[in-house]
Amino acid sequence: MRWPHGLGRAWHHRRVLLARLLAIRPSDETQLILIAVVVGVLAALGYALLRTSLEQVEAYFFGPLHSLLSIDLGGWRRVGIVLLPVLGIVCLIPLMLLFPGDVGGYGLPRFLEIVNLRGGVIRARSIFITIVAPALTIGSGGSAGLEGPIAQLGGAIGSNVGQTFGVTGTKMRVMVASGVAAGIAAVFNAPMAGVMFAIEIVLLGDFEIHHFTPLVIAAGVATASARMVFGNALMFDVPAYTLVSYWELLLYAGLGVVVGGLAVLNIKIFYGVWDLFESSRLPRLVRPVVGAALVGTVGIGLPQVMGGGYHTISEAMHGDLPWLLMAALPLFKMVTTAITLGSGGAGGIFAPAMFMGTMVGGAYGAMVHAIWPSATAPVGTYALVGLGAFLAAAAHAPLTAMFLLFEITNSHEIVLPVLFASAIGTIIARLFYAESIDTEALSRKGVELKVGRELTAMNALTVAEVMHKDFASVPASLDLHSLAQRFATSPWIYFPVLDHGERMVGIISLNDIRTVLVEEELAHLVVVADMMTREVITVFPDDTLNRAMEEFGRKDIEQMPVVARQDPGRVLGMLKRQDVIRAYNEQILGRAHGAYGAPMH
């Protein structure tokens, strides 16, 4: 069958056009932006699942189960409230057994380590764990927050989406940060606060400006998606903000001083309780049960400290709580949060920090308003500023706090008070405690996250990306004369020495045999096993190049074997110092010129 001439020509043009369209490959920057859209949608969905799970658990524990246990908050039967967080932790134990080490405790420090030092690759099962574990802990009355887990959930989603699209290196950090920004943005309907959270708290300020766009896109998409599900309402009510006089900024500065000191106290209590549980002889699975019982015991007298505390935050912001209660609640919240997370419950410290700041600000505001009633704003205004200031001081993140309050109040007037209180609170906190509540756990392990740009470049690459798999090895029984001939024809100056089972028993270099080679007869008699070095310096494929350079510097060597982590006797490849330096230079040049690295696969 022959096509009409005009129709055939049209079809030919369409085929050519289609072929050209298929041949178009978007730039790496465009690819990251498109992936960020996917991350934003999925992070919002993850937030919806986590929030819905929490609400369902909370509705059951403080509804049907509350009635079943005949708990009466107005009488002696209120002691039964102790059982609620205990039962929640009991429900969590099977998950702890199924995923040992991955469930419970304050997970953000470990998350920061993975993002900043281990390439940002997060397992998919973290998504499931981060939805279920905090919902059971917080929903049953555990004193912890939802926002930290949501940040980790968003980061895990960003990492897994990135892995699906073949993202690696610096771009993987961008994808994780995009997920974090999207998660926080979805919680607060505050896209810029989400972006600042990702930059200040997760990336610790080590950020390239050309990566800003994917974060903003992911946060914006997540905010819009979350609004379609939950509307514009937050998990707590925010009052209208008013600044009575600019002289009042001095009082907000005073609030910053108070908040800074209490933020340091919070860190000390948190890790003090953590240490108590870590040094305890109690079995690891029993600790969270004991912790839940202690939190429930405090909850008998002060039920406000249980759960996320969003309702109590709303009450304080509207001036519905007495001064004495607002003054007492921060200390009890510090203790119960430390017990919940230090014993092994799951959750974050973002919401508890907001709770503490709101109460401190409310109590401070009630005091100054009683002294200068006509010259100061209502109690709720100080509670609102206290929320941001405490958050900034505890996490060392003043910009996050400022953007958060600006976006949730839609008031430019709040910027100066929050800026004063947050900046002073952060300065006071840093003055007395160098680490934030998020980085202290890593500092105790000797892990340094606040690295320079060069060290970050070395940590963004792994040994597996640079090592040579086509290396040469020699048997331990080989004579030195034959070994010298191999050195003469090989680019390698170090040979791993293998036994009959092909397992490494040592290493030998050209320098090791120079003196023996002078004696011709001796070179035929002496074998490699007689001259080799038995204590071999090695690295693993998943080690960073920074770690590799440290190993090179130990004995000032130029090459070393790469071995399997599970089987250190099996050699997987060889690593050259010059290749590590070359990879470092390429990484630095790529970051300096705004490159996105190698094309995504």
N, C-alpha and C positions, 0 to 999 in steps of 0.2 A: 504493500500500500504506500502510495506517495502522498506526502503532505502538500497542501497548497503552498505556493512559493512564499507568500507573506506570512502564513502561519508558521512555517518551518523556520523562517528567519527570526520571528518573535521568540519561538521556543529556544532557539540557539542563544539569543541574547540573554534570556532568563537563566539558562544553564551557566553561561559565563558569569553573570551577576551573582548567582548562587555560589559558584565556585570561589569567587572573590570574597564573598561574605564569609564563607567557611574558612578561608585562608587568613582572615583577619584575626590576629591574636592581640587581645587587649594588653596594655602595659601592666607591669607588676603593680603599680600604684592603683590602677583601675581594678585589677583582680582583688587586691586587698579590700578596696571599698565595697566591691560586690559581695565578697565573703563576709564583710562586716555587717551587711544588711541581713544575711542569713543568721549570723551570730546574734544580732539584736532581736530578731523574731524569736529564736529558740531560747534566748536568755529570758525574755518576757514570759514565754511559756513555762520555763523552769520556775520562775518566780511565782506564777499562778499556781503551779502544782504544789510548791512548797507552802505557800500561804494557805491554800485550800486544805492541804494536809494538816497544817497546824490548827486551823480553825475547826476542822472535824474532830481532831484529837481533843482539843480544848473543850469543844461542845459536849463530847462524850464524858470526859473525866469530871467536868464541873457541871454536868447535867445528870444523865441516867446513873452513872457510877456514884456521883455525889449523893444522889437520893438513895441508891442501893445500900450505901454504907451508913445511911442515916446521919450524915454530917450536918450539924446545925451550928452555923456561925454565931448564933446568939446564945448558945448554952454550952454546957460542959462537953457536949458531943462534938464540938469543934476540934477536939484533939484528933478526931478521925482524919483531919486534913493531912496529917503526917503520911497516911497511906497512899495518897494520890501520887506524889512524885516518886515514891518507892515502887509503886506498881508500874509507873511509866518506865523506870530504869529496868525493871524486871522484863518488861516487853522488849527492851533494847538488847538484853544479854544474848539472845540467839544471833543477832547481827554481829555482836562483838566476837562470838565464837566462829562465825562464818568468815569474817574478815578481820582477823587479829591484827591489832596495831593501827587499823584504818578508821576505827569508830571511836568516838568519844574524845574528850579533852578539847583544848583550844587549838583548833587546826590551822589558824591563819599563819602563825610563824613558819610552820612546815610548808605551807602553800607559798609563802614569800621566798623560801629557799629554792623550791622547785622552779619558780618563775625566774628568779634572778641568777641562780647559779647552776641549774640543771636543765636548761634549755626549754622549760615550760611544757614538757610533755607529761600529760596527766591521763591516767587510765580512765576508761569509760565508766567503770564501776563506781568511781567517785561521785558521779552524777546521782546514782541511785542512793548511795549512802548519805549524801548531803541533803537529800530530800527527806528521807525517813528518820534518821537519827535526831536531828534538831526538832523535828515535829513531835516526836515522842517525849523528848526531854523537856522542851519548853511548854508543850501543850498539857503536860501532866503537872506543871507547877514548878519545874526547874528554873532557877534564876539565871537566865542567859538571853541572848538576843538572836534575832532572825537575820539581821543584816550581814553579819560576818559570813554565815553559811551561804547567803544569797550571793555574796561577792565570790566565794569559792565555787559555788555552783555555776555562776556565769563564766568564771575563768575556766572551769573544767569543760563547759560547753564550747567556749572559744578554742581551747586546745584541741578537742576532738574534731571540731569542724576543720581546724587548721590541718590536723593530721590527714583528714579525709582528702583535702585538696593538695596534699604534699608540701605544706608549709614547714620550713625549718629555720633555725637560727634566730636572728633578730626579728624576723617577721612572725615567728611563733610567739614571741613575747608580746608583740603588738596584738595578735589575735586573743591571747589570754587577757591582756589589759582591756581590749574591746569588750570581752565578755563580762569582765568585772564592772566596767563603766555602765554597761547595759543593765546588769543586775541591780546595781545601786540606783540608777536612774529610774528603773521600773518601780522600785519600792517607794521612792519619795516624789515621783513625778518631777524629777529635777535632773535633767540631762547634764548640765554643766557640773553639778555636784558629783555626779557619777564619774565624769571625766577627771575631775580634780582628785577624787578618791583613788582612781586608778593610777594617776601620775604621782601623787604625793605619798600614798600609803603602800601601794603595790610595787610600783616601779622606783620608788624612793627618789624621785626627781631625775633619774637617769633616763632621759627621754629625748628623742630627736623630733624636731618640729614638724618634719614632713610626715611623721606618723600620727599627727594630731587628727587628721581627717577621718581615718577609720574609727577612732574612738568616738568622735562626735557623731558620726553616722550611726554606729551601733547604739549609742545612748539615745539618740533621737528616735530611732526605729523602736527600741524597747519601750520608751516612754509612751509613744503613740499606741503601741500594741497593748500595753498594760492599761491604758486609759479606756480602751475599747472593752476590756473585761471588767475592770473595777471602777471605772469613772475617775474623777479627779480627786476623790476623797482620800486622805492619808489614813494611816492606822491610828492617828491621834489628832485631836482638834487643835488648830493653831489660831490664837486670838489675833485681832488686828493690832499692829504695832504702832506705838506713839512715842515720840521723843519730846518731852516737855520743854527742856532747855538744853543748850549746848554745855552749860555748866554741869549737867548731869553726866557728861562723858567722864568726869573725874570719878564719879561713883562707879561707873562701869569699869574704869581702870582698877578701882579697889576690888571689884568683883573678880577681875582677872587675877589679882594677887591671891585671893582666897582660893579660887578654883585651881590655880597652879600648884599651891601647896597640897590641896586635897587630891589632885591627880597623882602627885608623887606618893602620897599615902596609899592611894588605891593600888599603884603598882607594887609597892612593898607588901601590902596585905595579900594581893593576888598571888605573888610568887612565894611569899612566906607560907601560905596555905598549900600551895602546889608542892613545896618542899616537904611539908609535913606528910602529905599523902604519899609522895614518892619514897620517903624513908620509912613509911609504915610497913609493918610485917603482915598487914592484911593481904589476903589474896587479891590480885588485880581486879577480878570480877566482883569482889565483895565491896571494894572501895566506893564505886558509884552508888551502891545501895545504901551504904552508911552515909555518904554525902547527901543523898536524897532525903534520908530520914532527918538529918540535921537541918536541912533547908525547910522541910515540913514542920519541924519543931519551932523554928523561928516564925513560920507562917501562921502558927496558932495565934500568936499575939499580933503579928504584923503581916496579914495576908497580902499587903501591897507589894512585898518584895518578891512574891512568887510570879513566875512567868515573865513575859516581856515587860510588863508594867505600863503598857500604852494607855490604859484607862486612867491610871494614876497620874501619868504625865499630863493628860488632858485636864484632869481636875486641878492640878497645880497651876497650869497655865490660865485657868479661868478663876483663880483665886478661891477655890472651894476647899482648900486644905488648911488646917490650923498651923500656925507658925512652928510650934513645938514638934509636930509630926514631920513637917518638911525638914526641920533641922536634924531629926533623928534618922530618917529614912536613908540618907546617903551612906552612912556608916554601916547600917545593916545590909544594904544592897551590896556594898563592897564585899562584905563577909560572905553573904549567901552566893554571890556570883563566883567568888573564889572557890567556895566549897563545891558548887555544882560542876565547874569546869576542871578544877584541880583534882577532884575525885574521879573524873572520867566521864561526866555527862557531856553531851554534845551541844554546841552553840557558840555564840560569839559575844564580844564585849561592847559592840557598838551601841545596842539598845540600852544595856545597863549604864554605859557612860552617859547617854542622853538622859536617862532617868536620874542619875546622880546630879548631873548638871542642872536639870530642871528643878530638883529639890533644893540644891544649894542656892541657885539663883532666886527661887521663890522665897526662901527663908531670908536671904540677904535683902531682897526687895521689900519684904514685909517690915524688916527692921528699919531701913532707910525711909520707907514711906511713913512709918509711924513718927519718925523724927522730923521729916520735911514733907508733909502731906501735899502741900500745894506746889512744890518744886520738883516732885518726882512722879514718874509714871506708875501705873498700877502694878501689883505684884506679878501678874501674868507676864508683863513685859520683861521684867528681870528674870523670870523663869525661862523665858524664851532665849534671852541672851546667854544665860547660864548654860543652857543646853549646848549651844554652839561652842562656848568657851571651854567647857569641860572636855568636850569631844576633841577640840583642837589641842588642848594641853596633854591629854592622855595619849593621843595618837601622833602628836607632833605634826598636825595637819591643819594649820590655820586657814589656808585657802579653801579647803574642803568645807570647813565649818561656815566660812563667810558665804560661799556660793550656795550652800544648803539652805541657810536661813533666808538669804535673798530670794531664792526660788520658791520656798514654801510659804513665804509671807507676801511675795510680790510687792515688797516695799523697799525703795531705795534708802529710806531713812534708817533702816536697821544696819546698813553697811558700816557706818562709823562706830556705833556702839559695839558691834560684834568684832570689828577690826581691833578696837582698843582692848577689849576683854580677852579676845583670842590671842593676840600678839603677846600681851603681857603674861597671860596664863602659860603660853608655850615657852616664853623666855624663862619664867620661874621654874617650870617643870624641867627644862633642859639644864638649868643652872644647878639643880640639885640631883638630877638623874639624867645621864647622857642618853640612855636608851628609852624608846617609847615602849608602851605595854606590848606592842606587836614584835619588836625586835629584841627585847630583853631575853626571851627564851633562846634565841639563836646566839646571842652574845655569850650566854652562859656555856654554850657548847663550843665556843671559839669560832663560830661562823660569822664572818664579816660581810654584811650586805652592802654597806655604804662604801662601795668601791669606786674608783675613778673610771673614766671612760676607757682607758687602755685595758684595765683589768676586766672590765665588763666585756670587752671584745674577746679577750682570751677565754672567758667563761661561756661565751655564746657558741663556741665550737668544741667538738669532742674529738678524742683521739681517733675514733673510727672514721672520721671525715678526712683525716690526713695520713693515716698509716699506710704502709705498703704491704700488700698481701703476697706479692711475688718476691719474698725474701729467700735467702739461702741459709741453710743450716749444715752442720757437720756432725758425724758420729763421734762419740767419745773415744773410740778405738783408732781413729785416724792418726797416722804419724805426722810429725810437724813438717817434714819435707813436702808431703802431699798437700798439707794445709797451706803452705806458702804458695804453692802453685795455684790453689783456689783463690787466695787473696790477690794474686797477680792478675787474674782474669775477672774479678768481681768488683762491682761498685761499692760493696759493703766492707767496712773495716771492723765490724763485729759480727760474729757468727754465733747463734744459739747452738749449744751442744746438746745432742739428743742421745738417749740410751737406746737399747734394742727395741723398746716399746714405743719409740717415737715421742718420748716425754723429755722435757728439758731438765737437764741436771746441772747446767752451768752455762757460762758464756766465755768466749775467747776473742781477743782482739789482736791486731797486727803488732801492737806494742808489746803484748805479752810474750811474743816469741822471737823478737829481734835478736836478743843475746844468744839464743840457742841456735839460730840459723847460721851463725858464724862457723860453728862446728858441724861440718857436713855429716860426719858419721853419727854424731849425737842427734841430729835432726831426723835420721832414719830410725833411731831407737826410741826416742821420746814420743809419747802419744798425747793427744789433746787432753785427755783426762788428767794428765800429770801437770799441766800448765794452766788449765781453765780456772776462772773465778766461779766459786760455787754459790756465793751470796749475790744473786742477780737482782739488779734494780729493774722493776717492771712497772707497767701501767695497764689499766683495763680499757677496753674500747669505749666505755661510757664515761671515762674520766674527762674532765675539761683540759684544754691546752694549758691553762694556768697551772693545774696540778702536774701536768707533764713537764713544764719548765722547772717547777720546783724539784722534781726528780732528776732532771738533767743536771741541775746545779749541785746536787748532793755530792757527786763524785767528779763533776766537770767532765761528763761523758758526752759523746756526740750522737750515739744511736743506742736504742734499747728495745727489748722485746715487748710486744703487746700480748697479754695472756688472757685466757677466759676467766671471768670472775668466779664462776662455779668450779673451774678446774684449772688452777694456776700452773699446772704442769704442761698444759696444751698451749703451744705458741700459735697465735692467730696472725701475727704480722710483725713488722719492725717499724719503728718511728725514728725519724731523723730530726735533730735539733734545727737544722736549716729549713726543713719543711714547716716546722712549727712557726718559726720566725716569718717565713714567707706568708703563711696563712694569716698570721697576726697583722702583717702590713696590709694585706688585701682587705681584711676586715676593717681596719682603721680608715683606709682610703675610701672604702664603700660608705662608712658612716659619715665621714667628713664631707663627701660630695653628695650626700642624700641618696645614695644608691640603695636599691632594695635587694641587692645580692643576686644570687643566681636565679634564673627563671624558675617559676613554680612548675612542678610536673603535673 
